[in-house]
Amino acid sequence: MQKILIIDDDKDLCFLLNQFLCRKGYEVTVKYSGEEALEYLQHARPDLIICDLRLEDIDGITLLGKVKQKYTDLPVIIITGHSDIKTSALALKQGAFDYVVKPLVTEQILLTIHEALSNKKEGQASANIQMADKQAGEYFFWGDTESFRMLNKQVQLVGPTDHSVIIYGEDGTGKKSIANEIHKKSKRSQQPFVVVKAGALLKDNALEEVFGSETTAANGEKETHKGVLEQANGGTLFIVEAQLLPLEVQEKLLQVIRRKRMRRVGGTKDINVDVRVIISSNNILWSATRNGKFREDLYHKLNDFNIVIAPLRQRREDIPVLADHFLKLYNEIFSKSIKGFTTEAYSVLKNYDWHDNIRELKNVIKKVVLLNKDAHIGVESLPAELVNQSVPVNANPEEQL
């Protein structure tokens, strides 16, 4: 039986979530504070953690960091409110698996739990490192708008080359999906596509995560750990928020790119490495070189080509196209047959600023499809935060926590 730890100071929500997950066959432990949870984790290891972003004694981001220091591969799902969407995006950078927005929908949280545990079961070396997965292109497709056509043109141009690429864009704009599309267009497409979140690398083991390590066990046997560079050998390494890479990692990475050879931490032999490097950032990296946070020589080495993805609020014509795409996607996943959105619903979606961009839109449509029982999605089915109303989402109370 898989074990889930719930960390939330809302005792009513914990009770309902506990009851629901136990009925679904999970073994659940509940802790009402960050300190209680950390004490529990000293002698126990669950399969998954569900944690509120706002706790009375410690914020969820700090707690996430402490969890990752002890169990780097333990998936964490963040519970958040619409007002904390941007902070939730920061949690994803630092290693959280995903976030779910209150009020919780039982089937949505169940789906997210299943996805998190499935990823863990598939044997990812670390929660900070992801092989190309089923979700990498989940919300990527080519819409028939000017911004999509321009983006497609750039991907088609640089994909078949072996150039390094810098992808700029705010959180949730689909940078990983674009990187994966570039990989698919390249001669390396049948080789690994490996993702590492620079912000989630811990200082104590960042070099080992990237370059691997060799140690000698007490019995004299050699123990080898492959870092992301070896995992991506022959394929593509995508570094998320590269400006957050520790400087010592940047220095060694530059040498590997130049020499196409590397040595594991503690190793004695060089290893041939042929990797295409794509990086992303939500800040202009040239500015990071000016304040000493990113090596200028590494910047020039990686800046063969760059792509800028505009936030949704600057390309509102894409919002209905993306909404239709997600509706089709979740109609299939949830065996629904919703025909579309009303004109008024489209207007609400287009006028909302989408603080977490495509990722937030995707999560909203997922939730709406789960709850909607009509042939079309109207304004009354959209979250209150989107329509600027104080009334809750129109849904059966038994479907929400």
C-alpha positions in Angstrom: 0.0 0.0 0.0 1.5 3.4 -1.0 1.9 5.9 1.7 0.9 9.6 1.5 1.8 12.3 3.9 -0.6 15.3 4.1 0.7 18.5 5.6 -1.9 21.2 6.2 -3.2 23.2 9.1 -6.8 23.1 7.8 -8.1 20.2 9.9 -11.4 19.9 8.0 -9.6 19.6 4.6 -7.2 17.1 6.1 -10.1 15.0 7.4 -11.9 15.0 4.1 -8.8 14.3 2.0 -7.7 11.6 4.4 -11.1 9.8 4.2 -11.1 10.1 0.4 -7.6 8.8 -0.2 -8.1 5.9 2.3 -11.1 4.8 0.3 -8.9 4.8 -2.8 -6.5 2.4 -1.2 -3.7 4.7 0.1 -2.2 4.7 3.6 -2.5 8.3 4.8 -0.6 10.1 7.6 -1.7 13.7 8.5 0.5 16.4 10.1 -0.9 19.8 10.9 2.4 21.8 10.9 5.7 21.9 9.2 7.6 21.0 12.3 5.5 18.0 13.0 6.0 16.9 9.4 9.8 17.3 9.6 10.0 15.4 12.8 7.9 12.6 11.2 10.2 12.5 8.2 13.2 11.9 10.4 12.1 8.3 10.9 9.7 7.6 8.1 9.6 7.9 4.3 6.2 8.2 2.5 5.8 7.6 -1.2 4.4 11.1 -1.8 3.7 14.4 0.1 0.7 16.7 -0.3 1.6 20.0 1.3 -0.2 23.4 1.7 1.8 26.3 0.5 0.8 28.4 3.5 1.3 26.8 7.0 1.2 28.7 10.3 4.8 27.8 11.3 6.7 27.5 8.0 6.0 28.3 4.4 5.6 25.5 1.9 8.7 26.6 -0.2 11.0 26.3 2.8 9.5 23.0 3.8 9.9 21.7 0.3 13.6 22.6 0.4 14.0 20.7 3.7 12.2 17.7 2.3 14.4 17.7 -0.8 17.6 17.8 1.3 16.6 14.5 2.9 14.7 12.8 0.1 15.6 14.2 -3.3 13.4 11.8 -5.3 10.3 12.2 -3.1 7.4 13.7 -5.1 5.7 16.7 -3.5 2.3 18.1 -4.6 1.6 21.7 -3.5 -1.9 22.9 -2.5 -2.4 26.5 -3.3 -4.9 29.3 -3.9 -5.2 31.5 -7.0 -3.5 34.4 -5.1 -0.4 32.2 -4.7 0.0 30.9 -8.3 3.3 32.7 -8.9 4.7 31.3 -5.6 3.5 27.8 -6.7 5.5 28.2 -9.9 8.6 28.8 -7.8 7.9 25.6 -6.0 8.0 23.7 -9.3 11.4 25.2 -10.1 12.6 24.0 -6.7 11.5 20.4 -7.2 7.8 20.1 -6.5 6.0 17.7 -8.9 2.9 19.9 -9.5 0.4 22.2 -7.7 -3.4 21.9 -7.3 -5.6 24.9 -6.7 -8.3 25.2 -4.0 -11.1 24.3 -3.8 -9.7 20.8 -4.4 -11.5 18.5 -6.8 -11.2 14.9 -5.8 -10.7 13.5 -9.3 -8.1 16.1 -10.1 -6.1 15.5 -7.0 -6.4 11.7 -7.6 -5.1 12.2 -11.2 -2.2 14.3 -10.0 -1.3 11.7 -7.3 -1.4 8.9 -9.9 0.9 10.9 -12.3 3.4 11.7 -9.5 3.6 8.1 -8.3 3.8 6.8 -11.9 6.8 9.0 -12.6 8.5 7.8 -9.4 7.8 4.2 -10.3 9.3 4.6 -13.7 12.6 5.2 -11.9 13.7 8.7 -12.3 17.1 9.1 -10.8 16.0 12.3 -9.0 13.0 14.5 -8.6 15.2 17.2 -10.1 16.0 15.2 -13.2 13.4 14.1 -15.7 13.7 12.0 -18.8 11.5 12.9 -21.7 8.0 11.9 -20.5 4.5 11.6 -21.7 3.7 15.0 -20.4 6.6 16.9 -22.0 4.5 17.9 -25.0 1.1 17.6 -23.4 0.1 21.2 -24.0 2.4 21.7 -27.1 0.8 22.0 -30.5 0.8 24.4 -33.4 -2.2 26.7 -33.3 -3.1 28.7 -36.4 -2.2 32.2 -35.0 0.6 34.6 -35.9 2.5 33.9 -32.6 2.3 30.1 -33.1 3.4 30.4 -36.7 6.4 32.5 -35.7 7.4 30.0 -33.0 7.0 27.1 -35.3 9.2 28.8 -37.9 12.0 29.2 -35.3 11.7 25.6 -34.1 11.8 24.3 -37.7 14.8 26.5 -38.4 17.0 25.5 -35.4 15.7 22.0 -34.7 17.7 20.1 -37.4 21.0 21.9 -36.5 23.2 21.1 -33.6 23.2 24.6 -32.2 22.8 25.4 -28.6 19.6 27.3 -27.8 18.5 29.7 -25.1 14.7 29.8 -24.6 13.4 32.9 -22.8 9.9 33.0 -21.3 8.0 33.5 -18.0 7.1 30.5 -15.9 4.5 28.2 -17.5 4.9 29.5 -21.1 5.9 26.0 -22.3 9.7 26.3 -22.5 10.3 22.6 -21.8 7.8 21.6 -24.5 9.6 23.9 -27.0 12.9 22.4 -26.1 11.5 18.9 -26.5 10.1 19.9 -30.0 13.6 21.1 -31.0 15.0 17.8 -29.8 12.4 15.9 -31.9 13.4 17.8 -35.0 17.1 17.0 -34.6 19.3 14.1 -35.6 19.4 13.2 -31.9 15.6 12.6 -31.7 16.0 8.9 -31.0 18.4 9.6 -28.1 17.6 10.8 -24.6 16.0 14.2 -23.8 17.0 14.9 -20.2 15.7 17.8 -18.1 17.4 19.2 -15.0 16.0 22.0 -12.8 18.9 24.2 -11.9 17.0 25.8 -9.0 16.4 22.4 -7.4 20.0 21.3 -7.4 21.3 21.2 -3.8 24.7 22.9 -3.2 26.1 19.8 -1.5 25.6 17.5 -4.4 25.1 19.7 -7.5 28.3 18.5 -9.1 27.4 14.8 -8.6 23.9 15.4 -10.0 25.3 16.9 -13.2 28.6 15.1 -13.7 28.0 11.9 -11.8 30.2 10.3 -9.1 32.4 7.3 -8.2 32.8 6.1 -4.7 34.3 3.1 -3.0 32.0 1.1 -0.7 33.2 -0.4 2.6 33.6 -3.8 0.9 35.9 -2.3 -1.7 33.4 -2.3 -4.6 33.1 0.7 -6.8 29.7 2.5 -6.8 28.9 4.6 -9.8 26.2 7.3 -10.2 25.5 8.7 -13.6 24.9 12.4 -13.7 22.6 14.2 -16.2 25.4 14.7 -18.7 25.9 10.9 -19.1 22.2 10.3 -19.1 21.8 12.7 -22.0 24.9 11.4 -23.9 24.1 11.4 -27.6 20.9 13.3 -27.0 19.8 16.7 -25.5 20.2 18.2 -22.1 17.7 20.8 -21.2 18.6 23.0 -18.2 15.7 24.9 -16.6 16.5 28.4 -15.3 20.2 28.0 -16.1 21.1 31.3 -14.3 20.5 29.4 -11.1 23.3 26.9 -11.8 26.1 27.1 -9.2 29.2 28.8 -10.6 31.4 25.7 -10.0 28.9 23.7 -12.2 29.0 26.4 -14.9 32.8 26.2 -15.0 32.9 22.5 -15.4 30.0 22.4 -17.9 31.9 24.9 -20.1 34.9 22.6 -20.2 32.8 19.6 -21.0 31.1 21.4 -23.9 34.5 22.5 -25.2 36.3 19.3 -24.8 33.4 16.8 -25.2 34.9 14.9 -22.3 34.1 14.8 -18.6 35.1 13.0 -15.4 32.8 11.9 -12.7 33.3 13.4 -9.2 35.8 11.0 -7.6 36.6 9.3 -10.9 40.0 8.8 -12.5 39.1 8.4 -16.2 37.7 10.8 -18.7 34.4 9.9 -20.5 33.5 11.0 -24.0 30.3 13.1 -24.0 28.4 14.4 -27.0 25.4 16.4 -25.8 23.3 19.2 -27.3 22.6 21.8 -24.6 19.4 23.8 -24.5 18.8 26.1 -21.6 15.9 28.3 -20.4 15.6 31.4 -18.3 12.9 33.8 -17.3 15.5 36.6 -17.2 17.9 37.9 -19.8 21.0 35.9 -19.2 23.3 38.8 -20.4 22.2 40.7 -17.2 23.2 37.7 -15.1 26.7 37.8 -16.6 26.9 41.5 -15.7 26.3 40.8 -12.0 28.5 37.7 -11.8 25.7 35.1 -11.5 26.4 33.6 -14.9 29.7 33.0 -16.7 30.1 35.3 -19.7 32.2 32.7 -21.6 29.5 30.0 -21.0 26.8 32.5 -22.1 28.6 33.1 -25.4 29.1 29.3 -25.9 25.4 28.6 -25.5 24.0 31.6 -27.3 24.0 30.2 -30.8 20.3 30.8 -31.2 17.6 32.2 -28.9 13.8 32.0 -28.8 11.5 34.3 -26.8 8.1 33.0 -25.8 5.7 35.8 -25.0 3.4 35.5 -22.0 -0.3 34.8 -22.7 -1.4 38.3 -21.7 0.6 39.5 -24.7 -0.9 37.0 -27.2 -4.6 36.8 -26.1 -5.6 35.5 -29.5 -3.9 32.2 -28.5 -6.0 31.7 -25.4 -9.2 30.3 -27.1 -7.1 28.1 -29.3 -5.3 26.7 -26.2 -8.5 26.3 -24.3 -10.0 24.3 -27.1 -6.9 22.1 -27.2 -7.1 21.4 -23.5 -10.8 20.8 -23.7 -10.2 18.1 -26.3 -7.4 16.6 -24.3 -9.4 16.3 -21.0 -12.6 15.3 -22.8 -10.5 12.2 -23.9 -8.9 11.7 -20.5 -12.1 12.0 -18.5 -14.4 10.4 -21.1 -16.4 13.5 -21.4 -18.2 15.0 -24.5 -18.3 18.7 -23.8 -18.8 20.5 -27.1 -17.1 23.8 -26.3 -17.2 27.2 -24.6 -19.8 29.8 -24.7 -18.9 33.2 -26.2 -19.1 34.7 -22.7 -16.7 32.1 -21.3 -14.2 32.7 -24.1 -14.3 36.4 -23.2 -13.5 35.7 -19.5 -10.6 33.5 -20.5 -9.2 36.1 -22.9 -9.5 38.9 -20.4 -7.7 37.1 -17.5 -4.0 37.7 -17.1 -2.9 34.1 -16.5 -0.1 34.6 -14.0 1.3 31.2 -14.6 0.6 31.3 -18.3 -0.2 28.1 -20.2 0.3 25.9 -17.2 -2.4 27.8 -15.2 -4.8 27.7 -18.2 -4.2 24.0 -18.5 -5.0 23.4 -14.9 -8.1 25.5 -15.0 -9.5 23.7 -18.0 -8.7 20.3 -16.4 -10.7 21.3 -13.3 -13.6 22.8 -15.3 -13.9 19.7 -17.5 -14.0 17.5 -14.4 -16.8 19.5 -12.8 -18.9 20.5 -15.9 -22.1 18.5 -16.5 -23.5 20.6 -19.4 -22.9 20.4 -23.1 -21.0 23.7 -23.1 -18.8 25.5 -20.6 -20.3 28.8 -19.5 -19.1 31.6 -17.3 -20.8 29.9 -14.3 -18.5 27.0 -14.7 -15.3 29.0 -14.5 -13.4 29.7 -11.2 -14.7 32.7 -9.4 -11.2 34.3 -9.5 -11.4 34.5 -13.2 -14.8 36.2 -13.4 -14.1 38.4 -10.4 -17.0 37.1 -8.4 -17.2 36.1 -4.7 -19.3 33.1 -5.2 -17.6 29.6 -5.4 -17.3 27.5 -8.5 -20.7 26.0 -9.5 -20.2 22.4 -8.6 -21.6 19.5 -6.4 -20.1 20.0 -2.9 -19.3 16.3 -2.7 -16.9 16.7 -5.6 -14.8 19.4 -3.8 -12.7 19.4 -0.6 
